[in-house]
């Protein structure tokens, strides 16, 4: 492939059987994908994943996952390191972009690509910082319990208020995937109405928390305690929207330190949502 270029590239829709290659590239970039992410990702939009091949060999990838009629999210934008700088990424990008139609597109862009995203019409909304460290063992998860099937509708409704789009198909898999642990918080003073929920899952390196959505810092702290309790003594990470100062303070208070950053960017307006409830985003790949 010493002289391979865009004219040699064939971009087609990727299937779940391509996920090990895509997630392997993501792991090599230090993105630390979850071990059971693939089926949940593809459940939301099976047509939203693309892979580029040269002579049948995978060399590039991208996802552009549609959420309803107005919003899509771009992720998994990857080119094999030895073939970068040849226009393969741009060709893969152009093929995938049409899948979003007229939807506003969001992404969490790595630092090296943010200028390219701006030139493609994306505007900065905020920074997202990955905080990582060892899960503490001295926390009290007051008012928190493990979620069960009876909580599904309430979790979907709560999630919808915290995101630019509804995503019940994704959650149906995300909340039940192998190794994923889900916790909810509800108080007697709220008539058992949910005041937050959180998920922790095994990843290539340690465990990742996400989402962590909560009404208040107190709710978030209790949920964090429950999530950390699953991973005592192990490495955990939480992707925190920087404008939420209470979320940044929570991560720092529990001994987590910045390890990675991205920029949440959009091509246009998104519906309003409770950004102050977002203490940890679900996943940088799908929003």
N, C-alpha and C positions, 0 to 999 in steps of 0.2 A: 504493500500500500504506500510505497514511498512517494508516488506522484498522485495519489488519489485526491479528488476534489469533489465539489458539489455535483458535477455532471455524472459522477459514478455512484451517487447516493440514491437509494430507494427508501423512501419514508412510508411506512405503513402503520396501521393501528397495531398497538401492542396488546397482547393477551396476558392473562395472569401467569402463564408459563414463562413469560419474559421478565417477570418481576425479580427473580433472583439476580439477573444480570444488572437491572436498573438499580436495585437496592444495594448491590455490591459496589457499583460505582459511587453511589451516595455515601456508603460507609467509608470508601477510600477518601472522600472529600472531608470526612470528619463530621458528617451530618447525623450520624448515629440513628439510623432508621429502627423502628420497632420491629420485633420479630414476627408479629402477626399483622403488620400494617396492610399488606397487599390486598387480601380479600375485602377489607373494609373500604379501601380506596376504590377498587374496581366496582364495588357494589353501588357507589354513588353514581358513577357514570362509566359503564363498561366501554364506551366509545371514546373516552377522553384521554387515552394513553397512546403515545406514538413512539416508534423506534426506527432509527435509521440504520440501514445495512449497506455495506459495500461488499460485493461478491458473496452475499449471504451472511456476512459476519457483522454482528452488532457493533456500531461505532458511536451512536448518539441516541438521546432520548429526551422526551418532554411530556408533560401532562397538562391538559387544559380541561378541567373538570367543570361541567355545568351544574349549577344549583338553580333550578327553576328557570323562569323566563328572562330574568334580569341580571343574573350574577354568575360569574365563572371565576375559577381560581387556577393560576398557572404555577406549576412546580416541576420538580424532577428534571430540570433543564441541565443536561449533561452531555459532554463530549469526551470520548476516551482521550486521556492526556496526551498520548503520542500523536494524536491527529488534530490537535487544536491549532487554531490560526489559519485554517484552510477554507473557512466558510461553511463547514458542515453544520455548525450550530445554527447559523442564520437560516440555512435551507430547511432545517428541521423545524425551526420556529415558524417560518412562513407557512409551512404545510399545516401545522397544528392550529394556527391562529384562527383560521376560518371556522373551526369547530365552535367557537364562542358566538358566532353570529354578531348581533348587535349588543350583546351583553357587556356590562362593565366588567373588566377583568381585574382581579387583585393578585398580588404575589408578595412573597417575602424574599427579597433579593439580597444575595450576598454582596459584600462590599465591592468586590472586583467587577460586578456586573451592573452596578446601579447607574452609572453614566450611560451605559447602553440602553437600559430600560427607560431612562428619561428621554433619550432620543427616539424611542419607540412610542412615546406618548404617555408613559406612566409618571404620575406625580407622587411625591413623598407624602405619606400620611403620618408616620411616626417610626421611630426605631423600635426594634424588638431585640431584647438582650437575653441570651441564654445564660442562666445562672446554674452552676453545678457545684456539687460538694457531697459530703458524706451525710446520709440521713441520720438525724439525731434520734436518740432513744428515750428522751425525757419529756416528751410532749403529751398533752392530754387532749383527746379528741372529744371534747364535750358536745353532746347533742348530735353526734354523728353516728350513722349506722350504715352497714353495707346495703346497697340497693338490691331490690329484687324485682321480679317481673311486674309486680303491681305498680312499681314506680315509673314504668317506661313512659307513659303518656305525660306525667308531670315533668320528667326530665326533658322530654322533647319540647314541651312548652317553655320550660326555663331556658333551654339551649337557644331556642328561637329568639328570645329576647336579648341574647348576648352575641348574636351573629348577624352578618349582613343578609343571611338567607336561611330559610328553613332547610333541615337536612335529616329527615326521619329515616331515609334508607341508609344513609351512612351510619347513623347512631344505632340502628338495629344491629349492625355488625360490630361497630366500635365498642359497644357496651357489653358484648357477649363473646368477643374474640378470646382465643386461648391466652391465658396469662393476664388478661386485663382485669383489674379490680376497680370497682365503682363504689363510691360513697356519696351519701346525700346527707344534708343537714336540714332539719325542720324543728322549729321551736313550738312549745306549748302556747306561747303568746302570739303565734301566727296561725293558730288553728291547724297545726301540722302542715301548713304550706311550706314548700321547699324554700330555703333561703340560700341554697347553693348546692353544687355537686362537683365532684372531681374524679378523675381517672388516673391510674398509674399502670404502666405496662412495661414488660421487659424489652430491652433494646440490645443492640450489639455490645454496648458498653454500659453496664448498669441498668437503671430504669429511668423512664421518662414520665413526668407528670403532664397531663394535659387531656382535656381542658381542666382548668381550675376556675370556676365561675362562682361568684358569691355576692350576696347583697352588701355585706359590710366586711371590714377588715377582721372583725371578730369571727364572722362566719368563715372567712378564708383561712384564718389561723387554725380553727378547729379542723377544717377539712385537710389542710396541709399536714396536721398532726396524724390524721388517719392514714393518709397516703404514705407519709414517712414511716409509719409503723409497719408497713408492708416490707420496707427495705432497710431496716435498721443496720447500720454499719456498711451499707453499700453505697455506691455512687448514684446520685439522683440528679436530674436536671429539670428545669422549669423555664419555659420561654415566656418572658415577661414584657408586656408592652410598656415602654419607658414612660409614657405620659401618666401611667397609673402609679403615682408615688407611693401609695400604700402597698402595692404589689412589690415594688422594688424594695421597700423597707422590710416586708415580710421575708423575702429571699435573703437579704443581708442579715436580718435578725437570727435566722436559722443557720447561718454559717455558709451560705452558698455564695459563690463569687462569679463574676462575669467570665465567660469562656468563649463567647461567640456572639456575633451580632448580625442582624439582617435589617432591611428596611421594608415596612409594609407600604406598598405603592398601589395606586389604582389608576385606571384609564379614564374614570369618570365618577359620577356620584354613586354612592351606595345608600341603601335605606338606613335610617337612623337605628341605632341599637345601643344597649346599655354598656358603653365602653368602660364605665367605672366598675362594672362587675367582672371584667376580664382580668383576673390575676395571673392566668397562664393560658396561652393560646393552645388550641388542640394539637396542631401539628403544622410545621412550616411548609409541608408539602401540599396540604389541602386547606389550610386556613384555620 
